[in-house]
Amino acid sequence: MFEGCGEAELLDLMGDAQQVERAASAHRLMAIGQYTVRRIAEQTDEHSRWAVDGWEQIAAEISAQLGISRKRASAQMSDGQSLIERLPKLAAVFAAGQVDFRVIAAAIYRTDLITDADALAVVDAQLAAKAPSWNTLSREKVAELVDWIVIEADPEAIRAAKQRDADRHIEVRPGANGTAEIYGEVRGPDAAVFDTALNELAATVCPNDPRTHKQRRTDALSPLSARATSMPCLCGSPNCPAAGVEVSSSPMVINLIAEVATVAGTSDKPGYLPGYGAVPAETVSELAKSASLRPVPNANELGAEENYRPSAALTRFIQCRDLTCSFPGCGQPTVGCDIDHSVPYPHGPTHPSNTGLKCRIHHLLKTFCGWTDRQLPDGTIEWTSPRGRTYTTAPAGARFFPQLATPTETLTLPNSPPPDPNRDLAMPKRQRTRTQDRQHRIEYERAQNRARYEADPPPF
Protein backbone atom coordinates (compact mmCIF):
# COMPACT_ATOMS: atom_id res chain seq x y z
CA MET A 1 0.00 0.00 0.00
CA PHE A 2 2.78 2.44 0.88
CA GLU A 3 5.57 1.04 -1.30
CA GLY A 4 5.90 4.24 -3.31
CA CYS A 5 6.09 6.56 -0.31
CA GLY A 6 9.31 8.20 0.79
CA GLU A 7 10.54 7.87 4.35
CA ALA A 8 9.50 11.40 5.31
CA GLU A 9 6.05 10.79 3.85
CA LEU A 10 5.72 7.54 5.80
CA LEU A 11 6.54 9.37 9.03
CA ASP A 12 3.89 11.98 8.21
CA LEU A 13 1.36 9.23 7.51
CA MET A 14 2.09 7.67 10.91
CA GLY A 15 1.42 10.94 12.70
CA ASP A 16 -1.74 11.67 10.74
CA ALA A 17 -3.08 8.16 11.33
CA GLN A 18 -2.37 8.43 15.05
CA GLN A 19 -4.35 11.66 15.29
CA VAL A 20 -7.26 10.15 13.37
CA GLU A 21 -7.14 7.05 15.59
CA ARG A 22 -7.23 9.18 18.75
CA ALA A 23 -10.14 11.22 17.44
CA ALA A 24 -12.05 8.09 16.41
CA SER A 25 -11.52 6.61 19.87
CA ALA A 26 -12.82 9.83 21.42
CA HIS A 27 -15.89 9.90 19.19
CA ARG A 28 -16.71 6.29 20.08
CA LEU A 29 -16.37 6.88 23.81
CA MET A 30 -18.33 10.12 23.72
CA ALA A 31 -21.12 8.51 21.70
CA ILE A 32 -21.22 5.74 24.29
CA GLY A 33 -21.20 8.34 27.05
CA GLN A 34 -24.02 10.36 25.54
CA TYR A 35 -26.11 7.25 24.99
CA THR A 36 -25.46 6.21 28.60
CA VAL A 37 -26.42 9.61 30.01
CA ARG A 38 -29.70 9.65 28.08
CA ARG A 39 -30.66 6.10 28.97
CA ILE A 40 -29.73 6.44 32.64
CA ALA A 41 -32.08 9.43 32.84
CA GLU A 42 -34.92 7.09 31.81
CA GLN A 43 -34.25 4.66 34.67
CA THR A 44 -36.83 4.55 37.46
CA ASP A 45 -35.95 4.26 41.14
CA GLU A 46 -37.49 0.79 41.21
CA HIS A 47 -35.32 -0.47 38.35
CA SER A 48 -32.17 0.91 39.97
CA ARG A 49 -32.39 -1.87 42.55
CA TRP A 50 -32.76 -4.66 40.00
CA ALA A 51 -29.88 -7.11 39.74
CA VAL A 52 -29.96 -6.27 36.02
CA ASP A 53 -30.42 -2.54 36.50
CA GLY A 54 -30.48 0.18 33.87
CA TRP A 55 -26.69 0.23 33.64
CA GLU A 56 -26.55 -3.50 32.88
CA GLN A 57 -29.30 -3.13 30.28
CA ILE A 58 -27.40 -0.33 28.53
CA ALA A 59 -24.18 -2.37 28.70
CA ALA A 60 -25.97 -5.25 26.98
CA GLU A 61 -27.06 -3.04 24.08
CA ILE A 62 -23.61 -1.51 23.66
CA SER A 63 -21.79 -4.83 23.94
CA ALA A 64 -24.05 -6.33 21.28
CA GLN A 65 -23.62 -3.34 18.96
CA LEU A 66 -19.81 -3.28 19.28
CA GLY A 67 -19.27 -7.03 19.64
CA ILE A 68 -17.45 -6.70 22.96
CA SER A 69 -18.00 -8.16 26.43
CA ARG A 70 -20.39 -6.47 28.85
CA LYS A 71 -17.45 -5.70 31.18
CA ARG A 72 -15.65 -3.83 28.41
CA ALA A 73 -18.88 -2.09 27.49
CA SER A 74 -19.44 -1.09 31.11
CA ALA A 75 -15.90 0.30 31.40
CA GLN A 76 -16.35 2.33 28.21
CA MET A 77 -19.71 3.60 29.45
CA SER A 78 -18.04 4.84 32.62
CA ASP A 79 -15.24 6.53 30.66
CA GLY A 80 -17.64 8.09 28.19
CA GLN A 81 -19.97 9.33 30.91
CA SER A 82 -17.03 10.93 32.74
CA LEU A 83 -15.93 12.73 29.58
CA ILE A 84 -19.45 14.03 28.92
CA GLU A 85 -20.44 15.02 32.45
CA ARG A 86 -17.20 15.64 34.35
CA LEU A 87 -14.36 16.51 31.96
CA PRO A 88 -15.91 18.18 28.87
CA LYS A 89 -12.90 20.42 28.14
CA LEU A 90 -10.51 17.48 28.24
CA ALA A 91 -12.98 15.57 26.05
CA ALA A 92 -12.78 18.33 23.43
CA VAL A 93 -9.00 18.07 23.02
CA PHE A 94 -9.31 14.28 23.01
CA ALA A 95 -11.87 14.51 20.20
CA ALA A 96 -9.46 16.72 18.26
CA GLY A 97 -6.93 13.89 18.31
CA GLN A 98 -4.46 15.75 20.52
CA VAL A 99 -4.35 13.35 23.49
CA ASP A 100 -3.69 9.62 23.68
CA PHE A 101 -6.31 7.49 25.44
CA ARG A 102 -3.66 6.29 27.90
CA VAL A 103 -3.50 9.86 29.26
CA ILE A 104 -7.28 10.23 29.18
CA ALA A 105 -7.75 7.01 31.17
CA ALA A 106 -5.36 8.21 33.87
CA ALA A 107 -7.16 11.56 34.08
CA ILE A 108 -10.59 9.94 34.37
CA TYR A 109 -9.48 7.55 37.11
CA ARG A 110 -7.43 10.00 39.14
CA THR A 111 -10.12 12.71 39.19
CA ASP A 112 -12.93 10.35 40.15
CA LEU A 113 -13.02 11.38 43.83
CA ILE A 114 -13.62 15.09 43.14
CA THR A 115 -17.16 15.91 44.26
CA ASP A 116 -17.12 19.73 44.17
CA ALA A 117 -18.25 21.05 40.78
CA ASP A 118 -16.08 24.19 40.93
CA ALA A 119 -12.95 22.21 41.82
CA LEU A 120 -13.69 19.74 39.03
CA ALA A 121 -14.08 22.57 36.51
CA VAL A 122 -10.68 23.98 37.48
CA VAL A 123 -9.05 20.57 37.14
CA ASP A 124 -10.77 19.96 33.79
CA ALA A 125 -9.50 23.25 32.39
CA GLN A 126 -5.92 22.56 33.50
CA LEU A 127 -5.99 19.03 32.12
CA ALA A 128 -7.28 20.28 28.77
CA ALA A 129 -4.43 22.78 28.59
CA LYS A 130 -1.63 20.46 29.71
CA ALA A 131 -2.56 16.91 28.70
CA PRO A 132 -1.62 17.28 24.99
CA SER A 133 2.02 17.62 26.07
CA TRP A 134 1.94 14.41 28.13
CA ASN A 135 1.58 11.85 25.34
CA THR A 136 5.26 10.86 25.41
CA LEU A 137 5.45 10.50 29.20
CA SER A 138 5.42 7.24 31.14
CA ARG A 139 2.25 6.04 32.86
CA GLU A 140 3.78 6.80 36.25
CA LYS A 141 4.72 10.36 35.26
CA VAL A 142 1.24 11.05 33.86
CA ALA A 143 -0.28 9.86 37.14
CA GLU A 144 2.02 12.17 39.10
CA LEU A 145 1.08 15.18 36.96
CA VAL A 146 -2.65 14.53 37.23
CA ASP A 147 -2.30 14.11 41.00
CA TRP A 148 -0.39 17.41 41.19
CA ILE A 149 -3.35 19.22 39.65
CA VAL A 150 -5.91 17.35 41.75
CA ILE A 151 -4.18 17.92 45.08
CA GLU A 152 -4.08 21.68 44.53
CA ALA A 153 -7.82 21.81 43.82
CA ASP A 154 -9.09 19.18 46.29
CA PRO A 155 -6.53 17.42 48.53
CA GLU A 156 -9.08 14.88 49.76
CA ALA A 157 -9.66 13.68 46.19
CA ILE A 158 -6.19 12.25 45.61
CA ARG A 159 -6.16 8.55 44.64
CA ALA A 160 -3.82 7.24 47.31
CA ALA A 161 -1.82 4.13 46.61
CA LYS A 162 -3.49 1.19 48.28
CA GLN A 163 -1.60 -0.81 50.84
CA ARG A 164 0.19 -3.75 49.27
CA ASP A 165 -1.77 -6.17 51.42
CA ALA A 166 -5.05 -4.93 49.97
CA ASP A 167 -3.75 -5.67 46.47
CA ARG A 168 -3.05 -9.36 47.08
CA HIS A 169 -4.44 -11.56 44.33
CA ILE A 170 -4.03 -14.78 42.38
CA GLU A 171 -4.75 -14.82 38.66
CA VAL A 172 -4.95 -17.70 36.19
CA ARG A 173 -4.99 -16.93 32.49
CA PRO A 174 -4.62 -18.96 29.29
CA GLY A 175 -1.12 -19.53 27.96
CA ALA A 176 0.06 -21.11 24.71
CA ASN A 177 -0.53 -24.67 23.50
CA GLY A 178 -2.88 -25.70 26.26
CA THR A 179 -0.83 -24.22 29.10
CA ALA A 180 -1.82 -21.53 31.57
CA GLU A 181 -0.03 -18.77 33.46
CA ILE A 182 -0.45 -18.36 37.21
CA TYR A 183 0.68 -15.14 38.83
CA GLY A 184 -0.20 -12.94 41.75
CA GLU A 185 0.81 -11.32 44.98
CA VAL A 186 0.19 -13.02 48.31
CA ARG A 187 1.13 -12.59 51.94
CA GLY A 188 4.63 -13.75 52.82
CA PRO A 189 3.59 -16.50 55.25
CA ASP A 190 1.07 -17.88 52.75
CA ALA A 191 3.73 -17.91 50.05
CA ALA A 192 6.11 -19.78 52.33
CA VAL A 193 3.48 -22.43 53.10
CA PHE A 194 2.65 -22.82 49.40
CA ASP A 195 6.31 -23.02 48.40
CA THR A 196 7.01 -25.64 51.05
CA ALA A 197 3.97 -27.70 50.05
CA LEU A 198 5.12 -27.80 46.41
CA ASN A 199 8.61 -28.88 47.43
CA GLU A 200 7.29 -31.59 49.74
CA LEU A 201 4.99 -33.03 47.07
CA ALA A 202 7.74 -32.85 44.44
CA ALA A 203 9.93 -34.94 46.77
CA THR A 204 7.43 -37.82 47.10
CA VAL A 205 8.57 -39.48 43.84
CA CYS A 206 11.55 -41.81 43.57
CA PRO A 207 15.00 -40.64 42.37
CA ASN A 208 14.43 -42.19 38.93
CA ASP A 209 11.54 -39.88 38.06
CA PRO A 210 12.63 -38.24 34.77
CA ARG A 211 11.28 -34.77 35.54
CA THR A 212 13.34 -31.85 36.77
CA HIS A 213 12.60 -30.37 40.18
CA LYS A 214 10.89 -27.39 38.54
CA GLN A 215 8.68 -29.69 36.47
CA ARG A 216 7.75 -31.77 39.51
CA ARG A 217 6.81 -28.61 41.43
CA THR A 218 4.59 -27.58 38.54
CA ASP A 219 2.99 -31.02 38.31
CA ALA A 220 2.40 -30.91 42.08
CA LEU A 221 -0.22 -28.18 41.64
CA SER A 222 -2.96 -30.64 40.73
CA PRO A 223 -2.47 -33.09 43.62
CA LEU A 224 -2.00 -30.13 45.97
CA SER A 225 -5.34 -28.69 44.84
CA ALA A 226 -6.92 -32.10 45.45
CA ARG A 227 -5.41 -32.19 48.97
CA ALA A 228 -3.28 -35.21 48.10
CA THR A 229 -0.28 -36.16 50.21
CA SER A 230 1.82 -37.49 47.33
CA MET A 231 2.13 -37.30 43.57
CA PRO A 232 2.50 -40.13 41.02
CA CYS A 233 6.03 -41.11 40.08
CA LEU A 234 6.86 -41.34 36.36
CA CYS A 235 9.89 -43.62 36.60
CA GLY A 236 7.94 -46.42 34.93
CA SER A 237 9.34 -49.15 37.16
CA PRO A 238 6.87 -51.71 38.60
CA ASN A 239 9.09 -51.83 41.69
CA CYS A 240 9.13 -48.08 42.25
CA PRO A 241 9.41 -47.28 45.96
CA ALA A 242 6.71 -44.66 45.47
CA ALA A 243 4.26 -47.11 43.86
CA GLY A 244 1.06 -47.80 45.73
CA VAL A 245 1.14 -44.56 47.69
CA GLU A 246 -2.44 -43.55 48.33
CA VAL A 247 -3.59 -40.44 46.51
CA SER A 248 -6.51 -38.18 47.28
CA SER A 249 -9.95 -39.75 47.07
CA SER A 250 -11.48 -36.46 45.91
CA PRO A 251 -9.73 -35.49 42.68
CA MET A 252 -10.41 -32.18 40.98
CA VAL A 253 -12.55 -32.45 37.84
CA ILE A 254 -11.85 -30.67 34.58
CA ASN A 255 -13.67 -31.16 31.30
CA LEU A 256 -11.58 -31.48 28.16
CA ILE A 257 -13.24 -31.88 24.75
CA ALA A 258 -11.60 -33.98 22.06
CA GLU A 259 -12.46 -36.17 19.11
CA VAL A 260 -12.43 -39.96 19.49
CA ALA A 261 -9.34 -40.35 17.30
CA THR A 262 -7.42 -37.82 19.40
CA VAL A 263 -8.33 -39.66 22.59
CA ALA A 264 -7.21 -42.93 21.00
CA GLY A 265 -3.89 -41.40 19.97
CA THR A 266 -4.47 -41.81 16.23
CA SER A 267 -5.03 -38.13 15.35
CA ASP A 268 -2.93 -35.00 15.67
CA LYS A 269 -5.99 -32.80 16.10
CA PRO A 270 -5.78 -31.04 19.47
CA GLY A 271 -8.33 -31.19 22.23
CA TYR A 272 -9.97 -28.14 23.73
CA LEU A 273 -9.87 -27.09 27.38
CA PRO A 274 -12.68 -24.56 27.93
CA GLY A 275 -11.26 -21.25 29.02
CA TYR A 276 -7.68 -22.13 28.04
CA GLY A 277 -7.75 -23.26 24.42
CA ALA A 278 -5.97 -25.97 22.49
CA VAL A 279 -4.33 -28.94 24.22
CA PRO A 280 -1.81 -30.93 22.13
CA ALA A 281 -3.06 -34.30 20.90
CA GLU A 282 -0.33 -36.24 22.72
CA THR A 283 -1.34 -34.59 26.00
CA VAL A 284 -4.99 -35.49 25.40
CA SER A 285 -4.24 -39.15 24.73
CA GLU A 286 -1.98 -39.33 27.80
CA LEU A 287 -4.64 -37.77 30.05
CA ALA A 288 -7.28 -40.10 28.60
CA LYS A 289 -5.49 -43.14 30.00
CA SER A 290 -6.56 -42.23 33.53
CA ALA A 291 -9.62 -40.08 32.81
CA SER A 292 -13.33 -40.81 32.83
CA LEU A 293 -14.57 -40.66 29.24
CA ARG A 294 -18.07 -39.37 28.54
CA PRO A 295 -19.19 -39.44 24.90
CA VAL A 296 -20.99 -36.43 23.49
CA PRO A 297 -23.99 -37.62 21.47
CA ASN A 298 -24.33 -36.74 17.82
CA ALA A 299 -26.84 -34.04 17.05
CA ASN A 300 -29.11 -36.43 15.14
CA GLU A 301 -29.25 -38.80 18.13
CA LEU A 302 -31.03 -36.25 20.29
CA GLY A 303 -34.70 -35.41 20.28
CA ALA A 304 -37.33 -33.75 22.42
CA GLU A 305 -37.38 -34.66 26.10
CA GLU A 306 -40.36 -34.63 28.43
CA ASN A 307 -38.83 -32.83 31.38
CA TYR A 308 -37.94 -29.18 31.83
CA ARG A 309 -34.42 -30.05 32.96
CA PRO A 310 -32.38 -31.60 30.12
CA SER A 311 -30.88 -35.06 30.50
CA ALA A 312 -27.18 -35.56 31.16
CA ALA A 313 -26.62 -36.43 27.48
CA LEU A 314 -28.40 -33.33 26.20
CA THR A 315 -26.61 -31.18 28.78
CA ARG A 316 -23.22 -32.44 27.57
CA PHE A 317 -24.16 -31.74 23.97
CA ILE A 318 -25.34 -28.19 24.69
CA GLN A 319 -22.32 -27.37 26.83
CA CYS A 320 -19.88 -28.67 24.20
CA ARG A 321 -21.73 -27.04 21.29
CA ASP A 322 -22.08 -23.61 22.92
CA LEU A 323 -19.05 -23.51 25.28
CA THR A 324 -20.03 -20.00 26.42
CA CYS A 325 -23.04 -17.76 26.90
CA SER A 326 -24.73 -17.16 23.55
CA PHE A 327 -25.20 -13.39 24.01
CA PRO A 328 -23.17 -11.23 21.58
CA GLY A 329 -19.72 -10.51 22.97
CA CYS A 330 -20.17 -12.61 26.12
CA GLY A 331 -17.44 -15.11 26.91
CA GLN A 332 -18.78 -16.53 30.17
CA PRO A 333 -17.84 -20.23 30.04
CA THR A 334 -20.13 -23.14 30.79
CA VAL A 335 -19.48 -22.84 34.50
CA GLY A 336 -21.75 -19.98 35.49
CA CYS A 337 -24.23 -20.47 32.63
CA ASP A 338 -27.83 -21.69 32.69
CA ILE A 339 -29.39 -23.89 30.01
CA ASP A 340 -32.27 -21.78 28.74
CA HIS A 341 -35.24 -22.61 26.51
CA SER A 342 -35.47 -20.09 23.66
CA VAL A 343 -39.24 -20.58 23.57
CA PRO A 344 -40.08 -21.10 27.25
CA TYR A 345 -41.03 -24.57 28.44
CA PRO A 346 -43.63 -26.09 28.07
CA HIS A 347 -44.56 -23.96 25.03
CA GLY A 348 -41.18 -24.91 23.59
CA PRO A 349 -39.69 -28.38 24.13
CA THR A 350 -36.50 -29.42 25.87
CA HIS A 351 -34.70 -30.04 22.60
CA PRO A 352 -31.23 -29.16 21.24
CA SER A 353 -32.88 -26.79 18.72
CA ASN A 354 -34.59 -24.88 21.54
CA THR A 355 -31.99 -24.86 24.33
CA GLY A 356 -28.70 -23.05 24.77
CA LEU A 357 -26.34 -21.48 27.27
CA LYS A 358 -26.92 -18.08 28.85
CA CYS A 359 -24.99 -16.57 31.71
CA ARG A 360 -27.09 -15.41 34.64
CA ILE A 361 -26.99 -11.72 33.67
CA HIS A 362 -28.07 -12.31 30.08
CA HIS A 363 -30.64 -14.89 31.17
CA LEU A 364 -32.21 -12.24 33.43
CA LEU A 365 -31.91 -9.71 30.62
CA LYS A 366 -34.01 -11.91 28.36
CA THR A 367 -36.54 -12.75 31.07
CA PHE A 368 -37.16 -9.23 32.35
CA CYS A 369 -35.75 -6.60 30.01
CA GLY A 370 -37.31 -7.05 26.58
CA TRP A 371 -34.62 -9.02 24.73
CA THR A 372 -35.80 -11.97 22.65
CA ASP A 373 -33.92 -14.80 20.98
CA ARG A 374 -34.67 -17.22 18.16
CA GLN A 375 -32.64 -20.40 17.86
CA LEU A 376 -31.81 -22.13 14.59
CA PRO A 377 -31.27 -25.91 14.29
CA ASP A 378 -27.46 -25.54 14.20
CA GLY A 379 -27.37 -23.64 17.50
CA THR A 380 -27.13 -20.18 15.94
CA ILE A 381 -29.00 -17.58 17.98
CA GLU A 382 -30.67 -14.47 16.58
CA TRP A 383 -30.99 -11.92 19.37
CA THR A 384 -33.33 -8.93 19.08
CA SER A 385 -32.86 -5.96 21.38
CA PRO A 386 -35.72 -3.96 22.94
CA ARG A 387 -35.05 -1.34 20.24
CA GLY A 388 -35.48 -3.84 17.42
CA ARG A 389 -31.83 -4.35 16.48
CA THR A 390 -30.85 -7.91 15.58
CA TYR A 391 -27.55 -9.60 16.39
CA THR A 392 -26.52 -13.14 15.43
CA THR A 393 -24.18 -15.43 17.34
CA ALA A 394 -22.86 -18.84 16.31
CA PRO A 395 -22.19 -21.62 18.84
CA ALA A 396 -18.59 -21.27 20.02
CA GLY A 397 -17.90 -25.01 20.23
CA ALA A 398 -18.65 -25.48 16.55
CA ARG A 399 -15.72 -23.22 15.69
CA PHE A 400 -13.42 -25.92 17.08
CA PHE A 401 -15.51 -29.01 16.30
CA PRO A 402 -17.72 -28.24 13.26
CA GLN A 403 -19.68 -31.46 13.66
CA LEU A 404 -21.30 -29.95 16.75
CA ALA A 405 -23.11 -27.51 14.46
CA THR A 406 -24.82 -30.30 12.52
CA PRO A 407 -28.43 -29.09 12.31
CA THR A 408 -30.78 -30.88 14.62
CA GLU A 409 -34.49 -31.14 13.95
CA THR A 410 -36.24 -28.05 12.59
CA LEU A 411 -38.98 -27.32 15.08
CA THR A 412 -42.32 -25.68 14.44
CA LEU A 413 -42.62 -23.56 17.53
CA PRO A 414 -45.28 -21.15 18.72
CA ASN A 415 -44.38 -17.59 19.55
CA SER A 416 -43.22 -17.08 23.09
CA PRO A 417 -46.16 -16.33 25.40
CA PRO A 418 -46.64 -12.70 26.45
CA PRO A 419 -44.64 -11.78 29.54
CA ASP A 420 -46.30 -12.12 32.91
CA PRO A 421 -47.43 -8.63 33.97
CA ASN A 422 -46.12 -9.37 37.47
CA ARG A 423 -42.75 -10.72 36.33
CA ASP A 424 -40.87 -7.69 37.70
CA LEU A 425 -41.58 -8.91 41.21
CA ALA A 426 -39.33 -11.92 40.61
CA MET A 427 -36.28 -9.90 39.53
CA PRO A 428 -33.45 -10.34 42.08
CA LYS A 429 -32.78 -7.07 43.90
CA ARG A 430 -29.62 -5.25 44.94
CA GLN A 431 -29.08 -4.25 48.55
CA ARG A 432 -27.79 -0.87 47.37
CA THR A 433 -28.11 0.88 44.04
CA ARG A 434 -25.09 1.35 41.79
CA THR A 435 -25.17 5.08 42.56
CA GLN A 436 -25.16 4.40 46.30
CA ASP A 437 -22.20 2.02 45.89
CA ARG A 438 -20.24 4.71 44.03
CA GLN A 439 -21.07 7.39 46.59
CA HIS A 440 -20.05 5.07 49.42
CA ARG A 441 -16.72 4.29 47.74
CA ILE A 442 -15.93 7.96 47.10
CA GLU A 443 -16.86 9.00 50.63
CA TYR A 444 -14.72 6.21 52.08
CA GLU A 445 -11.63 7.10 50.04
CA ARG A 446 -12.00 10.82 50.79
CA ALA A 447 -12.35 10.07 54.51
CA GLN A 448 -9.17 7.97 54.37
CA ASN A 449 -7.32 10.85 52.73
CA ARG A 450 -8.69 13.34 55.26
CA ALA A 451 -7.59 11.17 58.19
CA ARG A 452 -4.12 10.78 56.70
CA TYR A 453 -3.72 14.54 56.25
CA GLU A 454 -4.91 15.23 59.79
CA ALA A 455 -2.47 12.69 61.22
CA ASP A 456 0.47 13.95 59.15
CA PRO A 457 -0.23 17.40 57.64
CA PRO A 458 2.02 18.52 54.76
CA PRO A 459 4.78 21.04 55.65
CA PHE A 460 3.23 24.01 53.83
Steps between C-alpha positions, in 0.01 A plus 500: 500500500778744588779360282533820299519732800822664610623467856396853596155439354467175695582683823235761418247225430573344840433827679184573304366149559571527872302823524209349308512190722491713816209704369309187397553352846370822655193507277418139589534559873304824491221339298490223759502760776218702349291189445565396861404840641172504307404145589593534867265799520216266397567257786242489779588471868346153507717374214815638662478222758463221245788255474492584128454873548494772237879505477514127424225537240690780325822296517321212328391721210845653458682168528274350234543799268881506532554125536682533832445354847261669742794577733680687223177674408444600862854639529455703181164627624667624817780669304260656253267624772794660683610680184148630434401599853824562690784587261345667191801724427739206510253309281520776238878474459469121499244523219741721306753217505747686721511260797566127519238287676765380746516857636122537492453178699739620770320835521157338529611261774705745703231771505219264596491603868440871431146582612504882491387632161717814515813302589426253221461783248840641597663159466328439165627829360858431611493147362371625165785750482780268612407145399594537129864534608492179706464244221868401507519464879497174694183380672653576839594856401152569360348381828730731696406801286127435527535458877691830519204681346244313710673557833510876445126513429373237747756324724245246623442380143847357442503130403734369767700189430333206667689300756679206343304258715172624355630426150570131561361280225541178305428496128480212253496577130537297180850443367618342175441144379265397776705648784401769747679776689458541875613822662412720792601662823438330833594543863850384588396225743248362250766497230738313728237235577417461130866480400570238765196294400615490136849392602368229731270356233775518237719291733250212533614334174798267473845617380443345156211731413609664171365847577706792623426648841329798336279270293407292804406816692278603211340156477441511877238773456226254409549255789547796735166644387342159561651491852713198413800405711710367212531519124537217245853402406583477128803272524305220333640227723253244644722488809504875556528580871230762451255255339180431687508824696142601564385811318208726577156343479347829384675597177432831330286473186570678174318451172709468186334460159664290231414281205503121538809461281692753710409316819612173341832653397442459126444868412710813532194720543521676837245485776336805650510605865219753555642831609858412402493387138678229307664203673752301291375163377773306682399665828135410440575134433726482807234656725236267355679196640393591853194715428129427502376515141150629430388493136320801359200381298466588135249770423273261309486263799322755716133584499237666714495409868202503733653680795589865545852413613704345216650154538870450566556413132322810372679715758839374379406570140382855572802582714744370237315663209465843663803510736402851614199724548331560165453877546703716257845572639455290815773250579366358826594130487271209575565530871273786599252451214140378506344280232212711373203417277477752215123451491416448868405153619240348463407713196838405356649153554819396674680438173847588364335737248329691782760502779829681544736657750442840658693651786290616793510869403392441141243242609343765726530753219290280274247416771438852628641763266344455157769303315382205292688217333425258218703182470583327173554122470881537491509690830524846344313760704333811360468755779266799471547797730214700656567762230457250218865449406598144410830331581603146404734271691632159397567222753860535618569126521425453132793726414730230639291191422279577196304178540338651809319744271329221306139621479265321731129474433325809364226573749166664436470712809234741619590856583616551854206575731452863605700592809334466837387849606631426850837365386688803637429378851725199440805702392783456755567827682816682604554600861629838382468675167802547275492873577501432874796262459696769314417768756602268783833422332579867436407604853714221645809589296463872575465425872818290486685788336363749753610283793847461351540876455381569854744246643794626293430845349725612212776752589345797318 
